[in-house]
Amino acid sequence: MSEQPTILAIDTTLEACSAGLLINGKKITASEPMARGQTERLVPMVQELCAEKNVALGDLDALAVTLGPGSFTGVRVGLAAAQGIAFALSIPLYGYSTLEAISKTVKERPLTVAVDTKRGEVFTQDFAADGSAGSAQITNKDDFAKHRHKVLLTNAVEFDGKKITAESVLNALLDMAEADLKGKKQISVNDLEPIYLREAEVSKSKINYREIKT
C-alpha cells in the first residue's frame, strides 16, 4: 500500500445508490436517489467511477460500507456487494454504522442524527460533546420532535435541521476507512453484520445472504 491509499466506499442504506473513491488523496463521489434497484445499479456505478479515474478494482487497498440502520434492501445490497469485492481482492473491508458515518459529516456537538424510515418513524442516535454516543433506536416522529438536541442532521422533510447529503456521508466513510487502514485495524469480512433496529426484519430467511461459501 502506498502512502496515499486507494479506497472505495459504498452506501445503499439511505434510499439511494452511492459510491465514492479516494485516490491520490482526492475524493470523487456519485449518487442516484432510488428506493429500489440498487442491486442492478451499484456495480455499474462502481465501474463507471473507477473508469473515470482509470482505477482498476485490483488497485483498491480497502473498502468501506455502511451497515445500517436504513433501507432494509439497501443494507443487504451494499454489504453483500462490498463483501464480494473484498473477498475477491483479499483486501480489508471496514463497516460502519450509517448513523455514525452521518454524524462524522459535521463537527457540532451535541448532535442528533435522524434518518426517516418512511413509516412515520426515524432511526435516531445522539452524539454527545465528550465524544460518546447514545444507543441507536427507532422513535415515532411526533415523540422525536420533543426530545432531540438543538443541532440536528436529518433527511426527514418535517424537521428543520442540517440535511444529510450522499456526498458528505461517502466522504466520511472514506476518511474513517483511511484512518483504520493506516492504523492497521484488523477485522474479518465475516464478522461484519447488518445493523437492523426492527426485530421483524431480522428473520433467519433474511440473513442467510451473509453465509458466503468459499
C-alpha positions as CSV (number, residue, x, y, z in Angstrom):
1,M,0.0,0.0,0.0
2,S,1.3,3.5,-0.9
3,E,1.2,6.5,1.5
4,Q,-1.9,7.6,-0.4
5,P,-4.3,4.5,-0.4
6,T,-7.0,3.9,-2.9
7,I,-10.3,3.2,-1.2
8,L,-13.8,2.5,-2.4
9,A,-16.8,3.5,-0.3
10,I,-20.4,2.2,-0.8
11,D,-23.7,3.3,0.8
12,T,-27.1,2.0,-0.2
13,T,-28.8,2.4,3.1
14,L,-30.3,5.8,2.6
15,E,-32.7,5.1,-0.3
16,A,-30.0,5.9,-2.9
17,C,-27.2,4.1,-4.7
18,S,-24.0,5.9,-3.8
19,A,-20.3,5.1,-4.2
20,G,-17.1,7.1,-3.5
21,L,-13.5,6.7,-4.4
22,L,-10.4,8.0,-2.6
23,I,-7.4,8.2,-4.9
24,N,-4.2,10.2,-4.7
25,G,-5.6,12.0,-1.6
26,K,-8.7,13.2,-3.5
27,K,-12.3,12.1,-3.3
28,I,-14.8,11.6,-6.1
29,T,-18.4,10.5,-5.5
30,A,-21.5,9.5,-7.4
31,S,-25.1,9.0,-6.1
32,E,-28.5,8.4,-7.6
33,P,-31.7,8.5,-5.5
34,M,-33.7,5.2,-5.6
35,A,-35.8,3.2,-3.2
36,R,-35.3,0.1,-5.2
37,G,-32.9,-1.1,-8.0
38,Q,-29.6,-0.7,-6.1
39,T,-28.8,-4.3,-7.0
40,E,-28.7,-3.6,-10.7
41,R,-27.2,-0.1,-10.4
42,L,-24.4,-0.4,-7.8
43,V,-21.8,-2.5,-9.7
44,P,-22.1,-0.4,-12.9
45,M,-21.8,2.8,-10.8
46,V,-18.6,1.5,-9.2
47,Q,-17.2,0.5,-12.6
48,E,-18.1,4.0,-14.0
49,L,-16.5,5.7,-11.0
50,C,-13.3,3.7,-11.3
51,A,-13.1,4.1,-15.1
52,E,-13.4,7.9,-14.7
53,K,-10.2,7.9,-12.7
54,N,-8.5,5.0,-14.6
55,V,-8.6,2.8,-11.5
56,A,-8.9,-1.0,-11.7
57,L,-10.6,-2.9,-8.9
58,G,-7.2,-4.6,-8.3
59,D,-5.8,-1.2,-7.4
60,L,-8.0,-0.9,-4.4
61,D,-6.3,-1.1,-1.0
62,A,-9.6,-1.2,1.1
63,L,-13.3,-0.8,1.0
64,A,-15.8,0.9,3.3
65,V,-19.5,0.2,3.6
66,T,-22.5,1.4,5.7
67,L,-24.1,-1.4,7.8
68,G,-27.4,0.3,8.6
69,P,-29.8,1.1,10.0
70,G,-31.6,2.2,6.9
71,S,-33.5,0.8,4.0
72,F,-33.6,-3.0,4.6
73,T,-33.0,-3.9,1.0
74,G,-30.3,-1.3,0.7
75,V,-28.4,-2.6,3.7
76,R,-28.3,-6.1,2.2
77,V,-27.3,-4.9,-1.2
78,G,-24.4,-2.7,-0.1
79,L,-22.9,-5.2,2.4
80,A,-23.2,-8.2,0.0
81,A,-21.5,-6.3,-2.8
82,A,-18.7,-5.0,-0.6
83,Q,-18.1,-8.4,0.9
84,G,-17.9,-9.9,-2.6
85,I,-15.4,-7.4,-3.8
86,A,-13.3,-7.7,-0.6
87,F,-13.2,-11.5,-0.8
88,A,-12.3,-11.4,-4.5
89,L,-9.4,-9.0,-3.9
90,S,-8.3,-10.1,-0.4
91,I,-8.4,-6.6,0.9
92,P,-9.7,-5.1,4.1
93,L,-13.4,-4.2,4.4
94,Y,-14.5,-1.7,7.0
95,G,-18.1,-1.5,8.0
96,Y,-19.6,1.4,9.9
97,S,-23.0,2.3,11.4
98,T,-24.9,4.6,9.0
99,L,-25.8,6.9,11.8
100,E,-22.2,7.1,13.0
101,A,-21.0,7.9,9.5
102,I,-23.6,10.6,9.2
103,S,-22.5,12.1,12.5
104,K,-19.0,12.5,11.2
105,T,-20.1,14.9,8.5
106,V,-20.3,17.8,10.9
107,K,-18.2,18.9,13.9
108,E,-21.1,20.3,16.0
109,R,-21.8,18.5,19.3
110,P,-24.0,17.6,21.0
111,L,-25.8,16.3,17.9
112,T,-28.8,14.2,17.0
113,V,-29.0,12.2,13.8
114,A,-32.4,11.2,12.4
115,V,-33.0,9.0,9.3
116,D,-36.5,8.8,8.0
117,T,-37.9,5.2,7.9
118,K,-40.8,6.3,5.7
119,R,-43.1,4.7,8.2
120,G,-43.8,7.6,10.5
121,E,-40.7,7.0,12.5
122,V,-37.0,7.8,12.4
123,F,-33.8,5.9,13.1
124,T,-32.1,8.2,15.6
125,Q,-28.9,8.5,17.7
126,D,-27.5,11.2,19.9
127,F,-23.8,12.1,19.9
128,A,-22.5,14.0,23.0
129,A,-19.9,16.8,23.3
130,D,-17.5,14.4,25.0
131,G,-17.4,12.1,22.0
132,S,-19.7,9.4,23.4
133,A,-22.8,8.2,21.6
134,G,-26.2,7.1,22.8
135,S,-27.9,3.9,21.6
136,A,-29.4,3.9,18.2
137,Q,-33.2,3.5,18.3
138,I,-36.5,3.8,16.4
139,T,-38.6,6.7,17.5
140,N,-42.1,7.9,16.5
141,K,-41.7,11.2,14.7
142,D,-44.1,13.1,17.0
143,D,-42.2,11.9,20.1
144,F,-38.8,12.5,18.5
145,A,-39.6,16.1,17.8
146,K,-39.9,16.7,21.5
147,H,-36.7,15.1,22.5
148,R,-33.6,15.9,20.4
149,H,-30.6,18.1,20.5
150,K,-30.6,21.6,19.0
151,V,-28.2,20.5,16.3
152,L,-30.0,18.0,14.0
153,L,-28.8,16.1,11.0
154,T,-31.7,14.6,9.1
155,N,-33.3,13.6,5.8
156,A,-36.8,13.9,7.2
157,V,-38.5,16.8,5.5
158,E,-40.7,17.5,8.5
159,F,-37.8,18.6,10.7
160,D,-35.8,21.8,10.5
161,G,-32.2,20.8,10.6
162,K,-29.0,20.3,8.6
163,K,-29.7,18.0,5.7
164,I,-27.9,14.7,5.1
165,T,-26.1,14.5,1.7
166,A,-24.8,11.4,0.0
167,E,-21.5,13.1,-0.8
168,S,-20.8,14.1,2.8
169,V,-21.6,10.5,4.0
170,L,-19.3,9.0,1.4
171,N,-16.5,11.4,2.3
172,A,-16.9,10.5,5.9
173,L,-16.7,6.8,5.1
174,L,-13.6,7.3,3.1
175,D,-11.9,9.3,5.9
176,M,-12.9,6.7,8.5
177,A,-11.6,3.8,6.4
178,E,-8.4,5.6,5.6
179,A,-7.7,6.1,9.3
180,D,-8.5,2.5,10.1
181,L,-6.3,1.3,7.2
182,K,-3.4,3.4,8.2
183,G,-3.9,2.3,11.8
184,K,-3.8,-1.3,10.5
185,K,-7.1,-2.2,12.1
186,Q,-7.8,-5.8,11.6
187,I,-11.4,-7.1,11.0
188,S,-12.7,-10.3,9.4
189,V,-15.1,-9.7,6.5
190,N,-17.2,-12.5,8.0
191,D,-17.6,-10.5,11.2
192,L,-19.5,-7.7,9.6
193,E,-23.2,-7.9,10.1
194,P,-26.1,-5.6,9.1
195,I,-27.5,-3.3,11.8
196,Y,-31.2,-3.6,12.0
197,L,-33.5,-1.9,14.5
198,R,-36.7,-3.7,13.6
199,E,-37.0,-7.2,15.1
200,A,-39.4,-8.3,12.4
201,E,-36.7,-7.6,9.8
202,V,-34.1,-9.9,11.4
203,S,-35.5,-13.3,10.4
204,K,-33.4,-16.3,9.5
205,S,-34.6,-16.2,5.9
206,K,-33.4,-12.7,5.5
207,I,-29.8,-13.1,6.9
208,N,-28.8,-16.2,5.0
209,Y,-27.2,-13.9,2.4
210,R,-24.3,-13.4,4.8
211,E,-23.3,-17.0,4.7
212,I,-20.7,-16.9,1.9
213,K,-19.3,-20.2,0.9
214,T,-15.6,-20.3,-0.1
